[in-house]
Amino acid sequence: MSAVSHVVKVSLPAYLEGLPIPDSILGWFSLSVGDWARLLPFGVVVGGISFLSLKGLCATPTIGPILQDKLKVLPGFQAARCNNKVKMDSPKVVDTVDIEDIGSKGVFCRCWKSNKFPYCDGSHVKHNAETGDNTGPLIIKKSE
């Protein structure tokens, strides 16, 4: 615990005191390349902590929807794509299957990972194991 105390009480204040932070807005323009290099690690740490904090807040059920709506214009805060494989050159993926062609049962992909899209080839099993998702196929069968 004394190591943490030393970092918080001695090392961090000494490091921050040694940073070349100007007193005015115009002072930022007079910083040398060396000064910017000394500010870079601090900026990366502050930016990373800010990004991770916002990502964490976006995951909370109370604040998340409000923040996600405001932050969706920023890189890293957009909703993830569900289709990363099928007909990527098409503006919209639409498939039509005649009911007569299905036979007694049709199994359709819902995870967008199938090599036989729109039919399921079981790729969701690997997807679920890698991501913790619970997606499965859409099964359509004739009623008896």
Buried (B, 14 or more C-beta within 10 A) or exposed (E): EEEEEEEEEEEEEEEEEEEBEEEEEEEEEEBEEEBEEBBEEEEEEEEEEEEEEBEEBBEEEEEEEEBBEEBEEEEEBEEEEEEEEBEEEEEEEEEEEEEEEBEEEBBBBBBBBBEEBBBBBBBBEEBBEEEEEEBBBEEEEEEE
